[in-house]
Amino acid sequence: MTSVAQGFTKSLAMTVLSEIGDKTFFAAAILAMRHPRRLVLSGCLAALIVMTILSAIVGWAAPNLISRTWTHHITTILFFGFGFWSLWDGFNDKGEAEELAEVEAKLDADWKANTGTTKGGSKDDDELKKRRRPFLSQLFSPILLKAFSITFFGEWGDKSQIATIGLAADENPLGVVLGGIVGQALCTTAAVFGGKSLASQISEKIVALSGGVLFIIFGIQSFLSTVE
């Protein structure tokens, strides 16, 4: 088992380079412009923390289901695969402006649909709708739940989630979780408080290329290391 510090460092670097300029990063920035920042930040961070812990648990359990040798080789292949995938995205990306516009268009459509259904109702109708809301919506702010759901399902099956699973299978799971949470907190806080202006200034191409190089370095290190 590798050290917590090594797992923390790898997870932190991977998370920051994977999440900056990601669709969920843009979504958090746009949501924070329209809703209270504390609710958006809380919802996004809660989703990312839950996703990081779940991914680490899957990665930690993998060597108990199949041999550690096989999980080590699979992780090495994943690192190389994600490295070349990120490099490909970096050289063939469609541009930050188009990516940001795509996310904004989706959120605009959702926002118009929600506001359209709430217009023209009386106060009694509003009270009736509140009582008919799902149980979770009565306990938590709808904005917080919206930020949580957009982020959680946006990250589900994403490259960073699968990479976290692979990293937790090969490194100390506690270090991976801590590094992932710190990285997610840094990126999400920057998105929420930096807003659209910060998101539009980030070079997704540079981030993708840097992430690709990092994944390949992880792959080389994993390939050269021995299975304990």
Salt bridges, closest charged atoms under 4 A:
ASP89 OD2 - LYS159 NZ 3.84
GLU99 OE1 - LYS94 NZ 3.88
GLU102 OE2 - LYS23 NZ 3.16
GLU102 OE1 - LYS94 NZ 2.64
GLU102 OE2 - LYS106 NZ 3.74
GLU104 OE1 - LYS196 NZ 3.16
ASP108 OD1 - ARG34 NH2 2.38
ASP110 OD2 - LYS146 NZ 3.35
ASP170 OD1 - HIS72 ND1 2.88
GLU171 OE2 - LYS10 NZ 2.80
